[in-house]
Amino acid sequence: QNEAGVSVHDDRIYVVGGYSIWTNEPLACIQVLDVSTRGKEEVFYGPTLPFASNGVATCFLPAPYFTCPNLQTLQVPHHRIGAL
């Protein structure tokens, strides 16, 4: 992925938007790489963005659960990848 926003939080790397390196099309997805267990890294897809975007800046702002009770959680692992 090119020109994606990247943030790290709680042993997870979040990749937001960007261009596909295969199709050169903008992406509307959030991908999450869980690196909490060395050698057992997993990739998840988070919620879809409302529109495809590249050059996204990312950051984490803490918010109590009660402010976002309907927040979509991560889906099941998309696939497993080898050690980094």
DSSP file (Angstrom, degrees, kcal/mol; ACC not computed):
  #  RESIDUE AA STRUCTURE BP1 BP2  ACC     N-H-->O    O-->H-N    N-H-->O    O-->H-N    TCO  KAPPA ALPHA  PHI   PSI    X-CA   Y-CA   Z-CA
    1    1 A Q              0   0    0      0, 0.0     2,-0.3     0, 0.0     3,-0.3   0.000 360.0 360.0 360.0 132.8    0.0    0.0    0.0
    2    2 A N  B     +A   19   0A   0     17,-2.3    17,-2.9     1,-0.2    53,-0.1  -0.807 360.0   9.0-107.5 150.8    1.3    3.4   -0.9
    3    3 A E  S    S+     0   0    0     -2,-0.3    52,-3.2    15,-0.2    53,-0.7   0.815  88.0 149.6  54.5  38.0    0.5    6.8    0.7
    4    4 A A        -     0   0    0     -3,-0.3     2,-0.3    50,-0.2    13,-0.2  -0.657  50.5-113.8 -96.9 156.0   -1.4    5.2    3.6
    5    5 A G  E     -C   16   0B   0     11,-2.6    11,-3.1    -2,-0.2     2,-0.4  -0.720  34.5-165.0 -84.6 140.0   -1.8    6.6    7.1
    6    6 A V  E     +C   15   0B   0     -2,-0.3     2,-0.3     9,-0.2    52,-0.3  -0.994  13.8 167.6-132.6 133.0   -0.1    4.4    9.7
    7    7 A S  E     -C   14   0B   0      7,-1.9     7,-3.3    -2,-0.4     2,-0.4  -0.960  21.8-142.8-137.0 156.5   -0.5    4.4   13.5
    8    8 A V  E     +C   13   0B   0     -2,-0.3     2,-0.3     5,-0.2     5,-0.2  -0.980  27.0 158.0-122.5 133.9    0.6    2.0   16.3
    9    9 A H  E >   -C   12   0B   0      3,-2.5     3,-0.9    -2,-0.4    -2,-0.1  -0.926  65.0 -10.9-156.6 128.4   -1.5    1.3   19.4
   10   10 A D  T 3  S-     0   0    0     -2,-0.3    26,-0.1     1,-0.3     3,-0.1   0.904 127.7 -48.4  49.8  54.7   -1.5   -1.6   21.9
   11   11 A D  T 3  S+     0   0    0      1,-0.2    24,-2.5    24,-0.1     2,-0.4   0.745 117.0 112.4  60.3  25.9    0.8   -3.9   19.8
   12   12 A R  E <   -CD   9  34B   0     -3,-0.9    -3,-2.5    22,-0.2     2,-0.5  -0.987  57.1-148.2-128.6 141.4   -1.2   -3.3   16.7
   13   13 A I  E     -CD   8  33B   0     20,-2.6    20,-2.9    -2,-0.4     2,-0.5  -0.942  15.4-155.2-107.8 122.3   -0.2   -1.4   13.5
   14   14 A Y  E     -CD   7  32B   0     -7,-3.3    -7,-1.9    -2,-0.5     2,-0.5  -0.868   7.2-168.5-103.2 126.1   -3.1    0.4   11.8
   15   15 A V  E     -CD   6  31B   0     16,-3.2    16,-2.8    -2,-0.5     2,-0.5  -0.969  10.0-167.6-115.6 119.3   -2.9    1.1    8.0
   16   16 A V  E     -CD   5  30B   0    -11,-3.1   -11,-2.6    -2,-0.5    40,-0.3  -0.926  44.6 -42.7-117.9 124.6   -5.6    3.4    6.7
   17   17 A G  S    S+     0   0    0     12,-2.4    37,-0.2    -2,-0.5    11,-0.2  -0.222  70.9 134.1  64.8-148.7   -6.4    4.1    3.1
   18   18 A G        -     0   0    0     35,-3.2     9,-2.7     9,-0.3     2,-0.4  -0.457  59.9 -57.0  98.0-172.4   -3.7    4.6    0.5
   19   19 A Y  B     -AB   2  26A   0    -17,-2.9   -17,-2.3     7,-0.2     2,-0.3  -0.870  48.9-113.4-108.4 142.3   -3.2    3.1   -3.0
   20   20 A S     >  -     0   0    0      5,-2.4     4,-1.8    -2,-0.4     5,-0.1  -0.561  15.2-146.5 -69.6 133.5   -3.1   -0.6   -3.8
   21   21 A I  T  4 S+     0   0    0     -2,-0.3    -1,-0.1     1,-0.2    -2,-0.0   0.685  98.3  48.8 -73.9 -15.7    0.3   -1.6   -5.0
   22   22 A W  T  4 S+     0   0    0      3,-0.1    -1,-0.2     1,-0.1    -2,-0.0   0.869 128.5  15.7 -90.1 -41.5   -1.4   -4.1   -7.3
   23   23 A T  T  4 S-     0   0    0      2,-0.2    -2,-0.2     0, 0.0    -1,-0.1   0.557  87.6-131.6-111.2 -11.3   -4.1   -2.0   -9.0
   24   24 A N     <  +     0   0    0     -4,-1.8    -3,-0.1     1,-0.2    -5,-0.0   0.759  63.0 135.7  60.2  26.8   -2.9    1.6   -8.2
   25   25 A E        -     0   0    0     -5,-0.1    -5,-2.4     1,-0.1    -1,-0.2  -0.803  63.2-102.4-102.0 146.1   -6.5    2.3   -7.1
   26   26 A P  B     -B   19   0A   0      0, 0.0     2,-0.3     0, 0.0    -7,-0.2  -0.347  38.7-137.3 -63.2 148.5   -7.3    4.3   -3.9
   27   27 A L        -     0   0    0     -9,-2.7    26,-2.3    26,-0.5    -9,-0.3  -0.804  18.5-163.7-111.4 151.2   -8.5    2.1   -1.0
   28   28 A A        +     0   0    0     -2,-0.3    21,-2.4    24,-0.3     2,-0.3  -0.208  58.4 103.7-120.9  39.8  -11.3    2.6    1.5
   29   29 A C        -     0   0    0     19,-0.2   -12,-2.4    24,-0.1     2,-0.5  -0.825  59.4-141.6-125.3 161.0  -10.2    0.1    4.1
   30   30 A I  E     -D   16   0B   0     17,-0.3    16,-3.3    -2,-0.3     2,-0.4  -0.991  21.7-167.5-116.4 121.5   -8.5   -0.1    7.4
   31   31 A Q  E     -DE  15  45B   0    -16,-2.8   -16,-3.2    -2,-0.5     2,-0.5  -0.900   2.1-160.7-110.3 141.5   -6.1   -3.0    7.9
   32   32 A V  E     -DE  14  44B   0     12,-2.8    12,-2.9    -2,-0.4     2,-0.7  -0.983   5.7-159.3-126.6 125.8   -4.7   -3.9   11.3
   33   33 A L  E     -DE  13  43B   0    -20,-2.9   -20,-2.6    -2,-0.5     2,-0.7  -0.918  10.8-153.4-104.6 114.0   -1.6   -6.0   11.9
   34   34 A D  E     +DE  12  42B   0      8,-3.0     8,-1.6    -2,-0.7   -22,-0.2  -0.789  22.4 167.9 -88.8 114.2   -1.6   -7.6   15.4
   35   35 A V        +     0   0    0    -24,-2.5   -23,-0.1    -2,-0.7    -1,-0.1   0.042  39.0 114.6-113.5  24.2    2.0   -8.1   16.4
   36   36 A S  S    S+     0   0    0    -25,-0.3     2,-0.6     1,-0.2    -1,-0.1   0.780  76.8  47.1 -68.6 -26.9    1.4   -8.9   20.1
   37   37 A T  S >  S-     0   0    0     -3,-0.2     3,-2.4     3,-0.2    -1,-0.2  -0.935  91.4-128.9-119.7 109.2    2.6  -12.5   19.7
   38   38 A R  T 3  S+     0   0    0     -2,-0.6    45,-0.1     1,-0.3    -2,-0.1  -0.294  94.1  16.1 -59.2 131.8    5.9  -12.8   17.9
   39   39 A G  T 3  S+     0   0    0     43,-0.1    -1,-0.3    -4,-0.0    44,-0.2   0.317 116.7  73.5  87.0  -7.8    5.7  -15.4   15.1
   40   40 A K    <   +     0   0    0     -3,-2.4    -3,-0.2    42,-0.1    -2,-0.1  -0.215  63.3 161.2-129.1  42.8    1.9  -15.4   15.2
   41   41 A E        -     0   0    0     40,-0.3    40,-1.3    -6,-0.1     2,-0.3  -0.349  19.1-162.8 -65.3 144.5    1.2  -12.0   13.5
   42   42 A E  E     -EF  34  80B   0     -8,-1.6    -8,-3.0    38,-0.2     2,-0.5  -0.972  13.2-141.8-132.3 146.7   -2.4  -11.6   12.2
   43   43 A V  E     -EF  33  79B   0     36,-1.7    35,-3.0    -2,-0.3    36,-0.8  -0.928  21.8-177.7-107.7 130.4   -4.0   -9.2    9.7
   44   44 A F  E     -E   32   0B   0    -12,-2.9   -12,-2.8    -2,-0.5     2,-0.5  -0.868  22.6-132.5-119.1 155.4   -7.5   -8.0   10.4
   45   45 A Y  E     -E   31   0B   0     31,-0.4    30,-1.6    -2,-0.3   -14,-0.2  -0.954  24.6-162.7-105.6 128.9   -9.8   -5.7    8.3
   46   46 A G        -     0   0    0    -16,-3.3   -16,-0.3    -2,-0.5    27,-0.1  -0.070  44.6 -42.4 -89.8-163.6  -11.5   -3.0   10.3
   47   47 A P        -     0   0    0      0, 0.0   -17,-0.3     0, 0.0     2,-0.3  -0.265  66.0-107.5 -61.3 149.8  -14.5   -0.9    9.3
   48   48 A T        -     0   0    0    -19,-0.2   -19,-0.2    -3,-0.1    -3,-0.0  -0.591  32.6-118.1 -78.0 139.6  -14.6    0.4    5.7
   49   49 A L        -     0   0    0    -21,-2.4    -1,-0.1    -2,-0.3     3,-0.1  -0.405  22.7-115.4 -71.7 155.0  -14.0    4.1    5.2
   50   50 A P  S    S+     0   0    0      0, 0.0     2,-0.3     0, 0.0    -1,-0.1   0.729  96.7   7.5 -65.8 -19.7  -16.9    6.1    3.7
   51   51 A F  S    S-     0   0    0    -24,-0.1     2,-0.1   -22,-0.0   -24,-0.1  -0.987  88.6 -91.8-156.1 155.8  -14.7    6.8    0.7
   52   52 A A        +     0   0    0     -2,-0.3     2,-0.3   -26,-0.1   -24,-0.3  -0.444  51.6 173.8 -69.0 143.1  -11.4    5.8   -0.8
   53   53 A S        -     0   0    0    -26,-2.3   -35,-3.2   -35,-0.2   -26,-0.5  -0.999  21.5-166.3-153.6 147.5   -8.5    8.0    0.2
   54   54 A N  S    S+     0   0    0     -2,-0.3   -50,-0.2   -37,-0.2   -51,-0.1  -0.886  72.5  40.4-127.7 164.6   -4.8    8.4    0.0
   55   55 A G  S    S+     0   0    0    -52,-3.2     2,-0.2    -2,-0.3   -51,-0.2   0.817  77.8 168.7  68.5  31.1   -2.4   10.6    1.9
   56   56 A V        -     0   0    0    -53,-0.7     2,-0.4   -40,-0.3    -1,-0.2  -0.555  27.1-147.0 -80.0 137.8   -4.3   10.0    5.1
   57   57 A A        -     0   0    0     -2,-0.2     2,-0.3   -52,-0.1   -52,-0.1  -0.857  19.8-164.4 -99.3 141.4   -2.8   11.2    8.5
   58   58 A T        +     0   0    0     -2,-0.4     2,-0.3   -52,-0.3   -52,-0.1  -0.904  17.7 157.5-127.3 154.7   -3.7    9.0   11.5
   59   59 A C        -     0   0    0     -2,-0.3     2,-0.5   -52,-0.1   -52,-0.1  -0.958  35.1-114.1-160.4 166.9   -3.5    9.4   15.3
   60   60 A F        -     0   0    0     -2,-0.3   -52,-0.0   -52,-0.1    -2,-0.0  -0.944  23.8-176.6-113.6 129.7   -5.2    7.8   18.3
   61   61 A L        -     0   0    0     -2,-0.5     2,-0.1     2,-0.0    -2,-0.0  -0.989  29.0-123.3-121.3 121.6   -7.4    9.8   20.7
   62   62 A P        +     0   0    0      0, 0.0    -2,-0.0     0, 0.0     0, 0.0  -0.393  33.9 176.3 -66.5 138.8   -8.8    8.0   23.7
   63   63 A A        -     0   0    0     -2,-0.1     5,-0.1     5,-0.0    -2,-0.0  -0.992  32.2-112.8-141.6 134.1  -12.5    7.9   24.1
   64   64 A P    >>  -     0   0    0      0, 0.0     3,-1.7     0, 0.0     4,-0.5  -0.331  30.0-116.5 -63.7 149.3  -14.6    6.1   26.7
   65   65 A Y  G >4 S+     0   0    0      1,-0.3     3,-1.7     2,-0.2     6,-0.2   0.860 111.1  64.6 -54.8 -40.0  -16.8    3.2   25.4
   66   66 A F  G 34 S+     0   0    0      1,-0.3    -1,-0.3     2,-0.1     0, 0.0   0.696  95.5  59.1 -64.2 -16.9  -20.0    5.0   26.3
   67   67 A T  G <4 S+     0   0    0     -3,-1.7    -1,-0.3     1,-0.2    -2,-0.2   0.715 120.6  25.2 -81.4 -19.5  -19.3    7.7   23.8
   68   68 A C    X<  +     0   0    0     -3,-1.7     3,-1.6    -4,-0.5    -1,-0.2  -0.427  69.8 154.7-138.3  60.1  -19.1    5.2   20.9
   69   69 A P  T 3  S+     0   0    0      0, 0.0    -1,-0.1     0, 0.0    -3,-0.1   0.751  76.3  50.1 -66.2 -22.5  -21.3    2.2   21.9
   70   70 A N  T 3  S+     0   0    0     -3,-0.1     2,-0.1     2,-0.1     3,-0.0   0.217  75.8 140.5-100.0  15.6  -22.0    1.1   18.3
   71   71 A L    <   -     0   0    0     -3,-1.6     2,-0.2    -6,-0.2    -3,-0.1  -0.392  57.5-117.6 -62.4 128.0  -18.4    1.2   17.1
   72   72 A Q        -     0   0    0     -2,-0.1     2,-0.1     1,-0.1    -1,-0.1  -0.472  29.1-140.4 -69.2 132.1  -17.7   -1.7   14.8
   73   73 A T        -     0   0    0     -2,-0.2    -1,-0.1     1,-0.2     2,-0.0  -0.373  32.4 -76.4 -87.2 170.9  -15.1   -4.1   16.1
   74   74 A L        -     0   0    0     -2,-0.1   -28,-0.2     1,-0.1    -1,-0.2  -0.333  47.9-125.1 -65.7 147.6  -12.4   -5.8   14.1
   75   75 A Q        -     0   0    0    -30,-1.6     3,-0.1     1,-0.2    -1,-0.1  -0.248  42.3 -69.5 -83.4 177.2  -13.5   -8.8   12.0
   76   76 A V  S    S-     0   0    0      1,-0.2   -31,-0.4   -32,-0.1    -1,-0.2  -0.254  74.5 -70.4 -63.6 157.2  -11.9  -12.2   12.2
   77   77 A P        -     0   0    0      0, 0.0   -33,-0.3     0, 0.0    -1,-0.2  -0.215  37.8-151.8 -53.9 134.7   -8.4  -12.6   10.9
   78   78 A H  S    S-     0   0    0    -35,-3.0     2,-0.3     1,-0.3   -34,-0.1   0.925  71.0 -34.0 -73.3 -46.6   -8.2  -12.2    7.1
   79   79 A H  E     -F   43   0B   0    -36,-0.8   -36,-1.7    -3,-0.0     2,-0.4  -0.969  62.4-105.6-164.7 164.3   -5.1  -14.4    6.9
   80   80 A R  E     -F   42   0B   0     -2,-0.3     2,-0.3   -38,-0.2   -38,-0.2  -0.770  30.7-159.5 -98.0 145.4   -2.0  -15.2    8.8
   81   81 A I        -     0   0    0    -40,-1.3   -40,-0.3    -2,-0.4     3,-0.1  -0.824  21.7-103.3-119.3 163.2    1.4  -13.9    7.8
   82   82 A G        -     0   0    0     -2,-0.3    -1,-0.1     1,-0.2   -43,-0.1  -0.105  58.1 -61.2 -74.5 178.6    4.9  -15.1    8.6
   83   83 A A              0   0    0    -44,-0.2    -1,-0.2     1,-0.1   -45,-0.1  -0.273 360.0 360.0 -61.2 146.5    7.2  -13.5   11.1
   84   84 A L              0   0    0     -3,-0.1    -1,-0.1   -49,-0.0    -2,-0.0   0.473 360.0 360.0 -75.8 360.0    8.2   -9.9   10.4
